[in-house]
């Protein structure tokens, strides 16, 4: 079996056993990236020199017995909205085209402590705003199964590079489906964990109350393995959950007998016939394995999208206010005064989608009281009060 076909867990075991070295694994992945990256465009930044240097350092620690974890020596890619010290972090936006952080996001730092070898930064929708990776300022990512199709988004680069075997695993972020949807589009596995389990410190914010770091990999076992290394309480993140370390791979092979699975049939039946049939076929497999299917109602689920498009743009309008050309990021060359410089820097730096969401969010924030009152009245009316 090729190194590229190994899961993260399998590769880690072989590296630990001395059957493969970390530099060999890293070199094989980089070779594959060079062969197909021009077609799929999964990466914004590839740090070949840094990755090979890191792989050699990790290999020495493995041989010395100081690095023994399951991810030691395994290559990984990082979504380009998670800061990496000394490596460009752009959020796939022109406004951060030359931004090189002086620190590394906590979740990424945890992976490095576990011995992961960082290959580079994956393409994404600009500031994670989109569902196809087409809003990236650095070009469109393609679905490796069909180059005429999108890989989903906003973590399309992470999903695409896992599917194309350009990394065993990649970090991703999810604000409104940005891990789960591209993982589905690319036929790989993605997990959006509970909000607060992975630290958000060092992750460039889109909508702070929704943004969650997670993983895209080949298998559920890989996702559990990588996420186990990423999570941990972080006092610098006020929303971080203070829980002890946890091995999320425990119980994965215990079967599903007795597991209760909620089934929102009313929503499944609205899906396209092929998708609907596939969902019911999968549920039948679970049922045959001993799981218990429980019909549930999601009576307010139709409000999810409109509520999202109030919360997310409002928080984006606030969070993206820091990108003004004054402290860091793109600055316009020709301007008359400070206000003109800020206006031109933001106009030149942001693409159409962030501008659209900033405008919507600014409107929402300026009419918050009226929107809240109207929403409350609508809910009371709906409830018959």
Secondary structure as the mmCIF struct_conf table of DSSP 4:
data_model
#
loop_
_struct_conf.conf_type_id
_struct_conf.id
_struct_conf.beg_label_comp_id
_struct_conf.beg_label_asym_id
_struct_conf.beg_label_seq_id
_struct_conf.end_label_comp_id
_struct_conf.end_label_asym_id
_struct_conf.end_label_seq_id
HELX_RH_3T_P HELX_RH_3T_P1 UNK A 3 UNK A 5
BEND BEND1 UNK A 6 UNK A 6
HELX_RH_AL_P HELX_RH_AL_P1 UNK A 8 UNK A 17
TURN_TY1_P TURN_TY1_P1 UNK A 18 UNK A 18
BEND BEND2 UNK A 19 UNK A 20
HELX_RH_AL_P HELX_RH_AL_P2 UNK A 22 UNK A 40
STRN STRN1 UNK A 43 UNK A 46
HELX_RH_AL_P HELX_RH_AL_P3 UNK A 48 UNK A 64
TURN_TY1_P TURN_TY1_P2 UNK A 65 UNK A 65
BEND BEND3 UNK A 66 UNK A 66
BEND BEND4 UNK A 69 UNK A 69
TURN_TY1_P TURN_TY1_P3 UNK A 70 UNK A 73
STRN STRN2 UNK A 75 UNK A 79
TURN_TY1_P TURN_TY1_P4 UNK A 80 UNK A 81
STRN STRN3 UNK A 82 UNK A 82
STRN STRN4 UNK A 84 UNK A 84
TURN_TY1_P TURN_TY1_P5 UNK A 85 UNK A 86
STRN STRN5 UNK A 87 UNK A 88
TURN_TY1_P TURN_TY1_P6 UNK A 91 UNK A 92
HELX_RH_3T_P HELX_RH_3T_P2 UNK A 94 UNK A 96
TURN_TY1_P TURN_TY1_P7 UNK A 97 UNK A 98
STRN STRN6 UNK A 100 UNK A 100
BEND BEND5 UNK A 102 UNK A 103
HELX_RH_AL_P HELX_RH_AL_P4 UNK A 106 UNK A 113
TURN_TY1_P TURN_TY1_P8 UNK A 114 UNK A 115
STRN STRN7 UNK A 117 UNK A 122
BEND BEND6 UNK A 125 UNK A 125
HELX_RH_3T_P HELX_RH_3T_P3 UNK A 126 UNK A 128
BEND BEND7 UNK A 131 UNK A 133
TURN_TY1_P TURN_TY1_P9 UNK A 134 UNK A 135
TURN_TY1_P TURN_TY1_P10 UNK A 137 UNK A 138
STRN STRN8 UNK A 142 UNK A 143
TURN_TY1_P TURN_TY1_P11 UNK A 144 UNK A 145
STRN STRN9 UNK A 146 UNK A 150
BEND BEND8 UNK A 153 UNK A 155
HELX_RH_AL_P HELX_RH_AL_P5 UNK A 156 UNK A 163
TURN_TY1_P TURN_TY1_P12 UNK A 164 UNK A 165
BEND BEND9 UNK A 166 UNK A 166
BEND BEND10 UNK A 168 UNK A 168
STRN STRN10 UNK A 169 UNK A 174
BEND BEND11 UNK A 175 UNK A 177
TURN_TY1_P TURN_TY1_P13 UNK A 178 UNK A 179
HELX_RH_AL_P HELX_RH_AL_P6 UNK A 180 UNK A 185
TURN_TY1_P TURN_TY1_P14 UNK A 186 UNK A 187
STRN STRN11 UNK A 189 UNK A 191
TURN_TY1_P TURN_TY1_P15 UNK A 195 UNK A 196
BEND BEND12 UNK A 197 UNK A 198
TURN_TY1_P TURN_TY1_P16 UNK A 201 UNK A 202
STRN STRN12 UNK A 203 UNK A 203
HELX_LH_PP_P HELX_LH_PP_P1 UNK A 204 UNK A 205
BEND BEND13 UNK A 206 UNK A 207
TURN_TY1_P TURN_TY1_P17 UNK A 208 UNK A 210
STRN STRN13 UNK A 212 UNK A 217
BEND BEND14 UNK A 218 UNK A 219
HELX_RH_AL_P HELX_RH_AL_P7 UNK A 220 UNK A 230
TURN_TY1_P TURN_TY1_P18 UNK A 235 UNK A 236
BEND BEND15 UNK A 237 UNK A 237
TURN_TY1_P TURN_TY1_P19 UNK A 238 UNK A 239
TURN_TY1_P TURN_TY1_P20 UNK A 248 UNK A 253
BEND BEND16 UNK A 254 UNK A 254
TURN_TY1_P TURN_TY1_P21 UNK A 257 UNK A 258
STRN STRN14 UNK A 260 UNK A 263
HELX_RH_AL_P HELX_RH_AL_P8 UNK A 265 UNK A 268
TURN_TY1_P TURN_TY1_P22 UNK A 269 UNK A 270
BEND BEND17 UNK A 271 UNK A 271
HELX_RH_AL_P HELX_RH_AL_P9 UNK A 273 UNK A 288
TURN_TY1_P TURN_TY1_P23 UNK A 289 UNK A 290
STRN STRN15 UNK A 292 UNK A 295
TURN_TY1_P TURN_TY1_P24 UNK A 299 UNK A 300
HELX_RH_3T_P HELX_RH_3T_P4 UNK A 301 UNK A 303
HELX_RH_AL_P HELX_RH_AL_P10 UNK A 304 UNK A 319
HELX_RH_3T_P HELX_RH_3T_P5 UNK A 320 UNK A 322
BEND BEND18 UNK A 324 UNK A 329
BEND BEND19 UNK A 333 UNK A 334
BEND BEND20 UNK A 336 UNK A 337
HELX_RH_AL_P HELX_RH_AL_P11 UNK A 338 UNK A 349
BEND BEND21 UNK A 350 UNK A 350
HELX_RH_AL_P HELX_RH_AL_P12 UNK A 352 UNK A 366
TURN_TY1_P TURN_TY1_P25 UNK A 367 UNK A 367
HELX_RH_AL_P HELX_RH_AL_P13 UNK A 368 UNK A 382
TURN_TY1_P TURN_TY1_P26 UNK A 383 UNK A 384
#
